[in-house]
Amino acid sequence: MKGWPWLTAGLLGVVLGVLWTAQGLDLLGGSVMSGVTIWAVIGPIVAVAGLVLIVLGVRIRARSKSQP
């Protein structure tokens, strides 16, 4: 069970970050967020934070598997 919450939160962060970036850059239309520059800034920050959480989750899982 160890590590899964970090991996899940990280994956969610990456997906949301990419989505928000695409909306901010007006690549995805049909939203009040489309074409708003702030989302093109917030999106990559959230995506990088998600990647950090994924790395932490992988390390926690690897450490818990090596311990008896």
N, C-alpha and C positions, 0 to 999 in steps of 0.2 A: 504494500500500500504506500510505502514511502516514496516520495518523488512524484507520484501521479498528480497531486493537486498543482504542483509547480509546472509540470508539463502541460496540463490542461489549461491553466491560466496563461502560460506562455503561448500556446497555440491560439487561444482566443485573442491575445494581444496582437499577434502577428496578423491574423485574419482581419481584425478590426483596423489595425494600422494601415494595411494595404487598401482596404475598402475606403477608409477616410482619405487616404492620399489620392486615390483615383477620383473620389468625389470632389476633393479640393482642386484638383487639376482639371476638373470638368470632363473627365473621361467617362464618367457614369452620370447620366442625367436623371431628372425626375425626382430630385430631392432638394430640400431647402439648403442642404450642405453643398450642392453642386456649384462649382465656380467660386466658392468662398475660400480665399487664400489661407486663412487660419487653419483649415483642415488639411491643407497641403503641408503645413508645418507640423501640426500635432500628429498626423498619421505616421510619419517616419519615426518620430520619437516613441510612440506607442509600439510600433513594430520592433524597434531595437530593444525596448524594455521586454517585449515578449520573447525575443531571442535570448536575452539574458536569463529570463526565467526558465526557458527550455534547457539551457546549458546547466543551470543550477539543478534542475530536476534530474537530468541525466547523471550528473555527478552524485547526487544523493542516492539515486537508485544503484549506481555502481558501487558506492561505498557500503550500502546496506547489504548488497549481495555478497561482498567480500567478507563481511563479518558473520560469525556463526550465530 
